[in-house]
């Protein structure tokens, strides 16, 4: 069980954001987000959007830095992301 975070490249509201996912379960992801103090409104169906400073905290707590492609691959492998045509 691993929490993965990609690079902060998505600008919004004068900050850069990234994605935080679990490679196994949403329960693990939600528990980690709560531990970091990430509000539930940051959950986007299969991932959390988090800003740079929270990414740094996540990495300090054991999250693994990966590419955006690896985030998407992990979600598909865990069965948490459906192909675009089936959403």
PDB file with one MODEL, atoms N, CA, C and O in Angstrom:
MODEL        1
ATOM      1  N   UNK A   1       0.848  -1.171   0.000  1.00  0.00           N
ATOM      2  CA  UNK A   1       0.000   0.000   0.000  1.00  0.00           C
ATOM      3  C   UNK A   1       0.897   1.239   0.000  1.00  0.00           C
ATOM      4  O   UNK A   1       1.759   1.414   0.861  1.00  0.00           O
ATOM      5  N   UNK A   2       0.662   2.080  -0.989  1.00  0.00           N
ATOM      6  CA  UNK A   2       1.502   3.255  -1.147  1.00  0.00           C
ATOM      7  C   UNK A   2       0.659   4.455  -1.581  1.00  0.00           C
ATOM      8  O   UNK A   2      -0.273   4.333  -2.376  1.00  0.00           O
ATOM      9  N   UNK A   3       1.012   5.591  -1.044  1.00  0.00           N
ATOM     10  CA  UNK A   3       0.430   6.847  -1.507  1.00  0.00           C
ATOM     11  C   UNK A   3       1.400   7.448  -2.515  1.00  0.00           C
ATOM     12  O   UNK A   3       2.602   7.524  -2.262  1.00  0.00           O
ATOM     13  N   UNK A   4       0.877   7.870  -3.648  1.00  0.00           N
ATOM     14  CA  UNK A   4       1.683   8.428  -4.724  1.00  0.00           C
ATOM     15  C   UNK A   4       1.294   9.882  -4.964  1.00  0.00           C
ATOM     16  O   UNK A   4       0.120  10.241  -4.863  1.00  0.00           O
ATOM     17  N   UNK A   5       2.282  10.719  -5.281  1.00  0.00           N
ATOM     18  CA  UNK A   5       2.020  12.118  -5.639  1.00  0.00           C
ATOM     19  C   UNK A   5       2.837  12.467  -6.875  1.00  0.00           C
ATOM     20  O   UNK A   5       4.010  12.110  -6.981  1.00  0.00           O
ATOM     21  N   UNK A   6       2.202  13.169  -7.805  1.00  0.00           N
ATOM     22  CA  UNK A   6       2.940  13.614  -8.993  1.00  0.00           C
ATOM     23  C   UNK A   6       3.475  15.028  -8.753  1.00  0.00           C
ATOM     24  O   UNK A   6       3.344  15.573  -7.657  1.00  0.00           O
ATOM     25  N   UNK A   7       4.070  15.605  -9.778  1.00  0.00           N
ATOM     26  CA  UNK A   7       4.643  16.949  -9.673  1.00  0.00           C
ATOM     27  C   UNK A   7       3.542  18.011  -9.614  1.00  0.00           C
ATOM     28  O   UNK A   7       2.463  17.834 -10.180  1.00  0.00           O
ATOM     29  N   UNK A   8       3.824  19.090  -8.938  1.00  0.00           N
ATOM     30  CA  UNK A   8       2.899  20.222  -8.869  1.00  0.00           C
ATOM     31  C   UNK A   8       3.078  21.080 -10.120  1.00  0.00           C
ATOM     32  O   UNK A   8       3.964  21.932 -10.184  1.00  0.00           O
ATOM     33  N   UNK A   9       2.226  20.840 -11.106  1.00  0.00           N
ATOM     34  CA  UNK A   9       2.322  21.576 -12.367  1.00  0.00           C
ATOM     35  C   UNK A   9       1.012  22.256 -12.753  1.00  0.00           C
ATOM     36  O   UNK A   9       0.954  22.958 -13.763  1.00  0.00           O
ATOM     37  N   UNK A  10      -0.030  22.057 -11.968  1.00  0.00           N
ATOM     38  CA  UNK A  10      -1.348  22.568 -12.322  1.00  0.00           C
ATOM     39  C   UNK A  10      -1.621  23.874 -11.577  1.00  0.00           C
ATOM     40  O   UNK A  10      -1.820  23.858 -10.362  1.00  0.00           O
ATOM     41  N   UNK A  11      -1.632  25.004 -12.289  1.00  0.00           N
ATOM     42  CA  UNK A  11      -1.889  26.281 -11.620  1.00  0.00           C
ATOM     43  C   UNK A  11      -3.376  26.488 -11.343  1.00  0.00           C
ATOM     44  O   UNK A  11      -4.226  26.178 -12.178  1.00  0.00           O
ATOM     45  N   UNK A  12      -3.673  27.012 -10.168  1.00  0.00           N
ATOM     46  CA  UNK A  12      -5.043  27.388  -9.799  1.00  0.00           C
ATOM     47  C   UNK A  12      -4.959  28.274  -8.567  1.00  0.00           C
ATOM     48  O   UNK A  12      -4.310  27.928  -7.580  1.00  0.00           O
ATOM     49  N   UNK A  13      -5.619  29.410  -8.636  1.00  0.00           N
ATOM     50  CA  UNK A  13      -5.668  30.361  -7.522  1.00  0.00           C
ATOM     51  C   UNK A  13      -4.274  30.708  -6.991  1.00  0.00           C
ATOM     52  O   UNK A  13      -4.017  30.643  -5.789  1.00  0.00           O
ATOM     53  N   UNK A  14      -3.393  31.072  -7.905  1.00  0.00           N
ATOM     54  CA  UNK A  14      -2.040  31.527  -7.566  1.00  0.00           C
ATOM     55  C   UNK A  14      -1.188  30.487  -6.837  1.00  0.00           C
ATOM     56  O   UNK A  14      -0.260  30.838  -6.108  1.00  0.00           O
ATOM     57  N   UNK A  15      -1.503  29.222  -7.036  1.00  0.00           N
ATOM     58  CA  UNK A  15      -0.720  28.136  -6.446  1.00  0.00           C
ATOM     59  C   UNK A  15      -0.531  27.056  -7.497  1.00  0.00           C
ATOM     60  O   UNK A  15      -1.239  27.022  -8.503  1.00  0.00           O
ATOM     61  N   UNK A  16       0.427  26.177  -7.255  1.00  0.00           N
ATOM     62  CA  UNK A  16       0.596  24.994  -8.105  1.00  0.00           C
ATOM     63  C   UNK A  16       0.089  23.782  -7.335  1.00  0.00           C
ATOM     64  O   UNK A  16       0.313  23.641  -6.132  1.00  0.00           O
ATOM     65  N   UNK A  17      -0.606  22.905  -8.071  1.00  0.00           N
ATOM     66  CA  UNK A  17      -1.261  21.758  -7.466  1.00  0.00           C
ATOM     67  C   UNK A  17      -0.785  20.462  -8.116  1.00  0.00           C
ATOM     68  O   UNK A  17      -0.243  20.460  -9.221  1.00  0.00           O
ATOM     69  N   UNK A  18      -1.005  19.356  -7.396  1.00  0.00           N
ATOM     70  CA  UNK A  18      -0.679  18.034  -7.924  1.00  0.00           C
ATOM     71  C   UNK A  18      -1.782  17.060  -7.511  1.00  0.00           C
ATOM     72  O   UNK A  18      -2.778  17.446  -6.899  1.00  0.00           O
ATOM     73  N   UNK A  19      -1.580  15.801  -7.858  1.00  0.00           N
ATOM     74  CA  UNK A  19      -2.544  14.750  -7.550  1.00  0.00           C
ATOM     75  C   UNK A  19      -1.957  13.795  -6.522  1.00  0.00           C
ATOM     76  O   UNK A  19      -0.773  13.463  -6.573  1.00  0.00           O
ATOM     77  N   UNK A  20      -2.786  13.360  -5.598  1.00  0.00           N
ATOM     78  CA  UNK A  20      -2.396  12.372  -4.595  1.00  0.00           C
ATOM     79  C   UNK A  20      -3.340  11.187  -4.724  1.00  0.00           C
ATOM     80  O   UNK A  20      -4.560  11.351  -4.687  1.00  0.00           O
ATOM     81  N   UNK A  21      -2.771   9.978  -4.878  1.00  0.00           N
ATOM     82  CA  UNK A  21      -3.575   8.771  -5.057  1.00  0.00           C
ATOM     83  C   UNK A  21      -3.033   7.646  -4.182  1.00  0.00           C
ATOM     84  O   UNK A  21      -1.924   7.723  -3.652  1.00  0.00           O
ATOM     85  N   UNK A  22      -3.835   6.612  -4.048  1.00  0.00           N
ATOM     86  CA  UNK A  22      -3.393   5.366  -3.427  1.00  0.00           C
ATOM     87  C   UNK A  22      -3.255   4.329  -4.529  1.00  0.00           C
ATOM     88  O   UNK A  22      -3.996   4.352  -5.511  1.00  0.00           O
ATOM     89  N   UNK A  23      -2.308   3.424  -4.360  1.00  0.00           N
ATOM     90  CA  UNK A  23      -2.168   2.359  -5.354  1.00  0.00           C
ATOM     91  C   UNK A  23      -3.007   1.141  -5.002  1.00  0.00           C
ATOM     92  O   UNK A  23      -2.948   0.126  -5.697  1.00  0.00           O
ATOM     93  N   UNK A  24      -3.809   1.232  -3.903  1.00  0.00           N
ATOM     94  CA  UNK A  24      -4.619   0.074  -3.510  1.00  0.00           C
ATOM     95  C   UNK A  24      -6.062   0.384  -3.149  1.00  0.00           C
ATOM     96  O   UNK A  24      -6.962  -0.362  -3.534  1.00  0.00           O
ATOM     97  N   UNK A  25      -6.304   1.466  -2.419  1.00  0.00           N
ATOM     98  CA  UNK A  25      -7.687   1.665  -1.963  1.00  0.00           C
ATOM     99  C   UNK A  25      -8.000   3.121  -1.655  1.00  0.00           C
ATOM    100  O   UNK A  25      -7.128   3.913  -1.296  1.00  0.00           O
ATOM    101  N   UNK A  26      -9.272   3.438  -1.810  1.00  0.00           N
ATOM    102  CA  UNK A  26      -9.730   4.776  -1.443  1.00  0.00           C
ATOM    103  C   UNK A  26      -9.706   4.969   0.067  1.00  0.00           C
ATOM    104  O   UNK A  26      -9.489   6.083   0.542  1.00  0.00           O
ATOM    105  N   UNK A  27      -9.927   3.896   0.830  1.00  0.00           N
ATOM    106  CA  UNK A  27      -9.872   4.005   2.293  1.00  0.00           C
ATOM    107  C   UNK A  27      -8.494   4.485   2.738  1.00  0.00           C
ATOM    108  O   UNK A  27      -8.381   5.369   3.587  1.00  0.00           O
ATOM    109  N   UNK A  28      -7.440   3.895   2.157  1.00  0.00           N
ATOM    110  CA  UNK A  28      -6.079   4.310   2.481  1.00  0.00           C
ATOM    111  C   UNK A  28      -5.861   5.780   2.101  1.00  0.00           C
ATOM    112  O   UNK A  28      -5.271   6.547   2.862  1.00  0.00           O
ATOM    113  N   UNK A  29      -6.342   6.153   0.926  1.00  0.00           N
ATOM    114  CA  UNK A  29      -6.186   7.522   0.446  1.00  0.00           C
ATOM    115  C   UNK A  29      -6.885   8.515   1.367  1.00  0.00           C
ATOM    116  O   UNK A  29      -6.306   9.537   1.734  1.00  0.00           O
ATOM    117  N   UNK A  30      -8.133   8.218   1.742  1.00  0.00           N
ATOM    118  CA  UNK A  30      -8.886   9.121   2.616  1.00  0.00           C
ATOM    119  C   UNK A  30      -8.224   9.238   3.993  1.00  0.00           C
ATOM    120  O   UNK A  30      -8.156  10.328   4.560  1.00  0.00           O
ATOM    121  N   UNK A  31      -7.742   8.121   4.522  1.00  0.00           N
ATOM    122  CA  UNK A  31      -7.076   8.150   5.833  1.00  0.00           C
ATOM    123  C   UNK A  31      -5.815   9.016   5.779  1.00  0.00           C
ATOM    124  O   UNK A  31      -5.559   9.796   6.697  1.00  0.00           O
ATOM    125  N   UNK A  32      -5.034   8.883   4.717  1.00  0.00           N
ATOM    126  CA  UNK A  32      -3.814   9.680   4.576  1.00  0.00           C
ATOM    127  C   UNK A  32      -4.158  11.159   4.428  1.00  0.00           C
ATOM    128  O   UNK A  32      -3.499  12.014   5.020  1.00  0.00           O
ATOM    129  N   UNK A  33      -5.181  11.459   3.645  1.00  0.00           N
ATOM    130  CA  UNK A  33      -5.610  12.850   3.457  1.00  0.00           C
ATOM    131  C   UNK A  33      -6.049  13.452   4.788  1.00  0.00           C
ATOM    132  O   UNK A  33      -5.702  14.591   5.100  1.00  0.00           O
ATOM    133  N   UNK A  34      -6.815  12.689   5.575  1.00  0.00           N
ATOM    134  CA  UNK A  34      -7.237  13.180   6.900  1.00  0.00           C
ATOM    135  C   UNK A  34      -6.011  13.452   7.773  1.00  0.00           C
ATOM    136  O   UNK A  34      -5.944  14.479   8.447  1.00  0.00           O
ATOM    137  N   UNK A  35      -5.040  12.534   7.760  1.00  0.00           N
ATOM    138  CA  UNK A  35      -3.811  12.666   8.542  1.00  0.00           C
ATOM    139  C   UNK A  35      -3.097  13.979   8.191  1.00  0.00           C
ATOM    140  O   UNK A  35      -2.558  14.650   9.070  1.00  0.00           O
ATOM    141  N   UNK A  36      -3.098  14.341   6.895  1.00  0.00           N
ATOM    142  CA  UNK A  36      -2.448  15.566   6.437  1.00  0.00           C
ATOM    143  C   UNK A  36      -3.300  16.812   6.644  1.00  0.00           C
ATOM    144  O   UNK A  36      -2.810  17.932   6.498  1.00  0.00           O
ATOM    145  N   UNK A  37      -4.580  16.624   6.986  1.00  0.00           N
ATOM    146  CA  UNK A  37      -5.488  17.755   7.155  1.00  0.00           C
ATOM    147  C   UNK A  37      -6.060  18.282   5.847  1.00  0.00           C
ATOM    148  O   UNK A  37      -6.485  19.434   5.770  1.00  0.00           O
ATOM    149  N   UNK A  38      -6.070  17.432   4.812  1.00  0.00           N
ATOM    150  CA  UNK A  38      -6.619  17.830   3.514  1.00  0.00           C
ATOM    151  C   UNK A  38      -8.144  17.792   3.596  1.00  0.00           C
ATOM    152  O   UNK A  38      -8.709  16.771   3.991  1.00  0.00           O
ATOM    153  N   UNK A  39      -8.820  18.882   3.232  1.00  0.00           N
ATOM    154  CA  UNK A  39     -10.291  18.885   3.300  1.00  0.00           C
ATOM    155  C   UNK A  39     -10.903  17.918   2.287  1.00  0.00           C
ATOM    156  O   UNK A  39     -10.347  17.691   1.213  1.00  0.00           O
ATOM    157  N   UNK A  40     -12.041  17.362   2.643  1.00  0.00           N
ATOM    158  CA  UNK A  40     -12.730  16.409   1.768  1.00  0.00           C
ATOM    159  C   UNK A  40     -13.062  17.013   0.410  1.00  0.00           C
ATOM    160  O   UNK A  40     -13.154  16.284  -0.577  1.00  0.00           O
ATOM    161  N   UNK A  41     -13.241  18.321   0.340  1.00  0.00           N
ATOM    162  CA  UNK A  41     -13.566  18.952  -0.941  1.00  0.00           C
ATOM    163  C   UNK A  41     -12.442  18.808  -1.954  1.00  0.00           C
ATOM    164  O   UNK A  41     -12.649  19.054  -3.142  1.00  0.00           O
ATOM    165  N   UNK A  42     -11.256  18.415  -1.506  1.00  0.00           N
ATOM    166  CA  UNK A  42     -10.136  18.184  -2.407  1.00  0.00           C
ATOM    167  C   UNK A  42     -10.208  16.864  -3.137  1.00  0.00           C
ATOM    168  O   UNK A  42      -9.424  16.617  -4.054  1.00  0.00           O
ATOM    169  N   UNK A  43     -11.162  15.988  -2.736  1.00  0.00           N
ATOM    170  CA  UNK A  43     -11.299  14.673  -3.364  1.00  0.00           C
ATOM    171  C   UNK A  43     -12.014  14.807  -4.700  1.00  0.00           C
ATOM    172  O   UNK A  43     -13.065  15.441  -4.795  1.00  0.00           O
ATOM    173  N   UNK A  44     -11.434  14.205  -5.726  1.00  0.00           N
ATOM    174  CA  UNK A  44     -11.960  14.333  -7.088  1.00  0.00           C
ATOM    175  C   UNK A  44     -12.362  12.983  -7.682  1.00  0.00           C
ATOM    176  O   UNK A  44     -12.124  12.741  -8.865  1.00  0.00           O
ATOM    177  N   UNK A  45     -12.956  12.113  -6.896  1.00  0.00           N
ATOM    178  CA  UNK A  45     -13.470  10.851  -7.407  1.00  0.00           C
ATOM    179  C   UNK A  45     -12.511   9.680  -7.292  1.00  0.00           C
ATOM    180  O   UNK A  45     -12.931   8.575  -6.948  1.00  0.00           O
ATOM    181  N   UNK A  46     -11.228   9.897  -7.573  1.00  0.00           N
ATOM    182  CA  UNK A  46     -10.227   8.833  -7.406  1.00  0.00           C
ATOM    183  C   UNK A  46      -8.886   9.402  -6.948  1.00  0.00           C
ATOM    184  O   UNK A  46      -7.910   8.663  -6.822  1.00  0.00           O
ATOM    185  N   UNK A  47      -8.834  10.700  -6.699  1.00  0.00           N
ATOM    186  CA  UNK A  47      -7.603  11.342  -6.251  1.00  0.00           C
ATOM    187  C   UNK A  47      -7.935  12.621  -5.485  1.00  0.00           C
ATOM    188  O   UNK A  47      -9.058  13.123  -5.534  1.00  0.00           O
ATOM    189  N   UNK A  48      -6.939  13.128  -4.784  1.00  0.00           N
ATOM    190  CA  UNK A  48      -7.042  14.437  -4.155  1.00  0.00           C
ATOM    191  C   UNK A  48      -6.168  15.402  -4.932  1.00  0.00           C
ATOM    192  O   UNK A  48      -5.080  15.043  -5.382  1.00  0.00           O
ATOM    193  N   UNK A  49      -6.644  16.621  -5.088  1.00  0.00           N
ATOM    194  CA  UNK A  49      -5.823  17.711  -5.582  1.00  0.00           C
ATOM    195  C   UNK A  49      -5.220  18.383  -4.350  1.00  0.00           C
ATOM    196  O   UNK A  49      -5.942  18.794  -3.442  1.00  0.00           O
ATOM    197  N   UNK A  50      -3.889  18.492  -4.328  1.00  0.00           N
ATOM    198  CA  UNK A  50      -3.221  19.094  -3.179  1.00  0.00           C
ATOM    199  C   UNK A  50      -2.188  20.126  -3.660  1.00  0.00           C
ATOM    200  O   UNK A  50      -1.586  19.958  -4.720  1.00  0.00           O
ATOM    201  N   UNK A  51      -1.991  21.188  -2.876  1.00  0.00           N
ATOM    202  CA  UNK A  51      -1.007  22.211  -3.248  1.00  0.00           C
ATOM    203  C   UNK A  51       0.415  21.791  -2.861  1.00  0.00           C
ATOM    204  O   UNK A  51       0.620  20.808  -2.150  1.00  0.00           O
ATOM    205  N   UNK A  52       1.378  22.558  -3.345  1.00  0.00           N
ATOM    206  CA  UNK A  52       2.799  22.255  -3.135  1.00  0.00           C
ATOM    207  C   UNK A  52       3.165  21.999  -1.677  1.00  0.00           C
ATOM    208  O   UNK A  52       3.879  21.043  -1.373  1.00  0.00           O
ATOM    209  N   UNK A  53       2.679  22.851  -0.776  1.00  0.00           N
ATOM    210  CA  UNK A  53       3.081  22.693   0.623  1.00  0.00           C
ATOM    211  C   UNK A  53       2.536  21.406   1.234  1.00  0.00           C
ATOM    212  O   UNK A  53       3.180  20.817   2.102  1.00  0.00           O
ATOM    213  N   UNK A  54       1.374  20.965   0.799  1.00  0.00           N
ATOM    214  CA  UNK A  54       0.825  19.704   1.296  1.00  0.00           C
ATOM    215  C   UNK A  54       1.564  18.528   0.651  1.00  0.00           C
ATOM    216  O   UNK A  54       1.758  17.496   1.294  1.00  0.00           O
ATOM    217  N   UNK A  55       1.978  18.672  -0.610  1.00  0.00           N
ATOM    218  CA  UNK A  55       2.792  17.637  -1.254  1.00  0.00           C
ATOM    219  C   UNK A  55       4.066  17.406  -0.452  1.00  0.00           C
ATOM    220  O   UNK A  55       4.466  16.263  -0.233  1.00  0.00           O
ATOM    221  N   UNK A  56       4.702  18.487  -0.015  1.00  0.00           N
ATOM    222  CA  UNK A  56       5.921  18.358   0.789  1.00  0.00           C
ATOM    223  C   UNK A  56       5.641  17.588   2.080  1.00  0.00           C
ATOM    224  O   UNK A  56       6.439  16.746   2.491  1.00  0.00           O
ATOM    225  N   UNK A  57       4.505  17.880   2.717  1.00  0.00           N
ATOM    226  CA  UNK A  57       4.131  17.153   3.932  1.00  0.00           C
ATOM    227  C   UNK A  57       3.895  15.678   3.619  1.00  0.00           C
ATOM    228  O   UNK A  57       4.330  14.802   4.367  1.00  0.00           O
ATOM    229  N   UNK A  58       3.205  15.405   2.510  1.00  0.00           N
ATOM    230  CA  UNK A  58       2.918  14.022   2.119  1.00  0.00           C
ATOM    231  C   UNK A  58       4.221  13.246   1.904  1.00  0.00           C
ATOM    232  O   UNK A  58       4.348  12.102   2.342  1.00  0.00           O
ATOM    233  N   UNK A  59       5.171  13.868   1.237  1.00  0.00           N
ATOM    234  CA  UNK A  59       6.461  13.213   1.016  1.00  0.00           C
ATOM    235  C   UNK A  59       7.173  12.958   2.341  1.00  0.00           C
ATOM    236  O   UNK A  59       7.773  11.900   2.526  1.00  0.00           O
ATOM    237  N   UNK A  60       7.113  13.910   3.257  1.00  0.00           N
ATOM    238  CA  UNK A  60       7.713  13.730   4.583  1.00  0.00           C
ATOM    239  C   UNK A  60       7.074  12.569   5.339  1.00  0.00           C
ATOM    240  O   UNK A  60       7.731  11.915   6.149  1.00  0.00           O
ATOM    241  N   UNK A  61       5.798  12.314   5.075  1.00  0.00           N
ATOM    242  CA  UNK A  61       5.066  11.241   5.750  1.00  0.00           C
ATOM    243  C   UNK A  61       5.126   9.908   5.005  1.00  0.00           C
ATOM    244  O   UNK A  61       4.476   8.945   5.410  1.00  0.00           O
ATOM    245  N   UNK A  62       5.903   9.845   3.916  1.00  0.00           N
ATOM    246  CA  UNK A  62       6.112   8.561   3.251  1.00  0.00           C
ATOM    247  C   UNK A  62       5.507   8.396   1.871  1.00  0.00           C
ATOM    248  O   UNK A  62       5.664   7.339   1.260  1.00  0.00           O
ATOM    249  N   UNK A  63       4.821   9.407   1.361  1.00  0.00           N
ATOM    250  CA  UNK A  63       4.299   9.306  -0.006  1.00  0.00           C
ATOM    251  C   UNK A  63       5.476   9.219  -0.977  1.00  0.00           C
ATOM    252  O   UNK A  63       6.580   9.676  -0.682  1.00  0.00           O
ATOM    253  N   UNK A  64       5.216   8.632  -2.125  1.00  0.00           N
ATOM    254  CA  UNK A  64       6.259   8.401  -3.124  1.00  0.00           C
ATOM    255  C   UNK A  64       6.046   9.344  -4.305  1.00  0.00           C
ATOM    256  O   UNK A  64       4.946   9.405  -4.854  1.00  0.00           O
ATOM    257  N   UNK A  65       7.090  10.084  -4.705  1.00  0.00           N
ATOM    258  CA  UNK A  65       6.952  10.957  -5.875  1.00  0.00           C
ATOM    259  C   UNK A  65       7.007  10.130  -7.161  1.00  0.00           C
ATOM    260  O   UNK A  65       7.892   9.293  -7.342  1.00  0.00           O
ATOM    261  N   UNK A  66       6.042  10.383  -8.048  1.00  0.00           N
ATOM    262  CA  UNK A  66       5.967   9.661  -9.320  1.00  0.00           C
ATOM    263  C   UNK A  66       5.561  10.629 -10.426  1.00  0.00           C
ATOM    264  O   UNK A  66       5.219  11.781 -10.161  1.00  0.00           O
ATOM    265  N   UNK A  67       5.603  10.155 -11.649  1.00  0.00           N
ATOM    266  CA  UNK A  67       5.140  10.969 -12.775  1.00  0.00           C
ATOM    267  C   UNK A  67       3.614  10.926 -12.856  1.00  0.00           C
ATOM    268  O   UNK A  67       2.968  10.088 -12.227  1.00  0.00           O
ATOM    269  N   UNK A  68       3.057  11.835 -13.634  1.00  0.00           N
ATOM    270  CA  UNK A  68       1.604  11.835 -13.843  1.00  0.00           C
ATOM    271  C   UNK A  68       1.147  10.546 -14.506  1.00  0.00           C
ATOM    272  O   UNK A  68       0.076  10.029 -14.189  1.00  0.00           O
ATOM    273  N   UNK A  69       1.945  10.028 -15.416  1.00  0.00           N
ATOM    274  CA  UNK A  69       1.601   8.750 -16.070  1.00  0.00           C
ATOM    275  C   UNK A  69       1.524   7.615 -15.060  1.00  0.00           C
ATOM    276  O   UNK A  69       0.651   6.752 -15.144  1.00  0.00           O
ATOM    277  N   UNK A  70       2.451   7.625 -14.102  1.00  0.00           N
ATOM    278  CA  UNK A  70       2.440   6.577 -13.076  1.00  0.00           C
ATOM    279  C   UNK A  70       1.215   6.691 -12.178  1.00  0.00           C
ATOM    280  O   UNK A  70       0.688   5.675 -11.724  1.00  0.00           O
ATOM    281  N   UNK A  71       0.756   7.909 -11.916  1.00  0.00           N
ATOM    282  CA  UNK A  71      -0.467   8.109 -11.134  1.00  0.00           C
ATOM    283  C   UNK A  71      -1.641   7.445 -11.847  1.00  0.00           C
ATOM    284  O   UNK A  71      -2.392   6.682 -11.238  1.00  0.00           O
ATOM    285  N   UNK A  72      -1.796   7.734 -13.127  1.00  0.00           N
ATOM    286  CA  UNK A  72      -2.908   7.181 -13.904  1.00  0.00           C
ATOM    287  C   UNK A  72      -2.787   5.650 -13.990  1.00  0.00           C
ATOM    288  O   UNK A  72      -3.783   4.944 -13.835  1.00  0.00           O
ATOM    289  N   UNK A  73      -1.601   5.149 -14.231  1.00  0.00           N
ATOM    290  CA  UNK A  73      -1.395   3.688 -14.309  1.00  0.00           C
ATOM    291  C   UNK A  73      -1.768   3.013 -12.995  1.00  0.00           C
ATOM    292  O   UNK A  73      -2.400   1.956 -12.994  1.00  0.00           O
ATOM    293  N   UNK A  74      -1.377   3.622 -11.875  1.00  0.00           N
ATOM    294  CA  UNK A  74      -1.703   3.042 -10.565  1.00  0.00           C
ATOM    295  C   UNK A  74      -3.204   3.007 -10.338  1.00  0.00           C
ATOM    296  O   UNK A  74      -3.726   2.033  -9.794  1.00  0.00           O
ATOM    297  N   UNK A  75      -3.910   4.067 -10.753  1.00  0.00           N
ATOM    298  CA  UNK A  75      -5.362   4.087 -10.587  1.00  0.00           C
ATOM    299  C   UNK A  75      -6.030   2.999 -11.414  1.00  0.00           C
ATOM    300  O   UNK A  75      -6.936   2.325 -10.924  1.00  0.00           O
ATOM    301  N   UNK A  76      -5.604   2.816 -12.650  1.00  0.00           N
ATOM    302  CA  UNK A  76      -6.160   1.741 -13.486  1.00  0.00           C
ATOM    303  C   UNK A  76      -5.846   0.372 -12.884  1.00  0.00           C
ATOM    304  O   UNK A  76      -6.720  -0.491 -12.810  1.00  0.00           O
ATOM    305  N   UNK A  77      -4.597   0.174 -12.456  1.00  0.00           N
ATOM    306  CA  UNK A  77      -4.191  -1.123 -11.894  1.00  0.00           C
ATOM    307  C   UNK A  77      -4.987  -1.474 -10.642  1.00  0.00           C
ATOM    308  O   UNK A  77      -5.276  -2.646 -10.396  1.00  0.00           O
ATOM    309  N   UNK A  78      -5.340  -0.476  -9.858  1.00  0.00           N
ATOM    310  CA  UNK A  78      -6.107  -0.702  -8.634  1.00  0.00           C
ATOM    311  C   UNK A  78      -7.603  -0.781  -8.887  1.00  0.00           C
ATOM    312  O   UNK A  78      -8.375  -1.051  -7.967  1.00  0.00           O
ATOM    313  N   UNK A  79      -8.019  -0.548 -10.127  1.00  0.00           N
ATOM    314  CA  UNK A  79      -9.440  -0.595 -10.459  1.00  0.00           C
ATOM    315  C   UNK A  79     -10.211   0.624 -10.001  1.00  0.00           C
ATOM    316  O   UNK A  79     -11.437   0.580  -9.890  1.00  0.00           O
ATOM    317  N   UNK A  80      -9.505   1.713  -9.734  1.00  0.00           N
ATOM    318  CA  UNK A  80     -10.177   2.921  -9.248  1.00  0.00           C
ATOM    319  C   UNK A  80     -10.438   3.946 -10.343  1.00  0.00           C
ATOM    320  O   UNK A  80     -11.087   4.962 -10.094  1.00  0.00           O
ATOM    321  N   UNK A  81      -9.946   3.697 -11.541  1.00  0.00           N
ATOM    322  CA  UNK A  81     -10.218   4.611 -12.658  1.00  0.00           C
ATOM    323  C   UNK A  81     -10.806   3.796 -13.791  1.00  0.00           C
ATOM    324  O   UNK A  81     -10.305   2.727 -14.140  1.00  0.00           O
ATOM    325  N   UNK A  82     -11.882   4.327 -14.359  1.00  0.00           N
ATOM    326  CA  UNK A  82     -12.524   3.669 -15.497  1.00  0.00           C
ATOM    327  C   UNK A  82     -12.084   4.354 -16.778  1.00  0.00           C
ATOM    328  O   UNK A  82     -11.749   5.539 -16.764  1.00  0.00           O
ATOM    329  N   UNK A  83     -12.081   3.624 -17.883  1.00  0.00           N
ATOM    330  CA  UNK A  83     -11.765   4.244 -19.176  1.00  0.00           C
ATOM    331  C   UNK A  83     -12.729   5.385 -19.463  1.00  0.00           C
ATOM    332  O   UNK A  83     -13.885   5.339 -19.041  1.00  0.00           O
ATOM    333  N   UNK A  84     -12.266   6.420 -20.184  1.00  0.00           N
ATOM    334  CA  UNK A  84     -13.102   7.606 -20.431  1.00  0.00           C
ATOM    335  C   UNK A  84     -14.492   7.302 -20.976  1.00  0.00           C
ATOM    336  O   UNK A  84     -15.447   7.964 -20.571  1.00  0.00           O
ATOM    337  N   UNK A  85     -14.651   6.347 -21.861  1.00  0.00           N
ATOM    338  CA  UNK A  85     -15.952   6.056 -22.439  1.00  0.00           C
ATOM    339  C   UNK A  85     -16.956   5.418 -21.511  1.00  0.00           C
ATOM    340  O   UNK A  85     -18.144   5.362 -21.828  1.00  0.00           O
ATOM    341  N   UNK A  86     -16.490   4.924 -20.341  1.00  0.00           N
ATOM    342  CA  UNK A  86     -17.409   4.224 -19.429  1.00  0.00           C
ATOM    343  C   UNK A  86     -17.764   5.028 -18.184  1.00  0.00           C
ATOM    344  O   UNK A  86     -18.395   4.500 -17.269  1.00  0.00           O
ATOM    345  N   UNK A  87     -17.367   6.294 -18.136  1.00  0.00           N
ATOM    346  CA  UNK A  87     -17.624   7.097 -16.927  1.00  0.00           C
ATOM    347  C   UNK A  87     -19.035   7.599 -16.884  1.00  0.00           C
ATOM    348  O   UNK A  87     -19.417   8.288 -15.939  1.00  0.00           O
TER     349      UNK A  87
ENDMDL
END
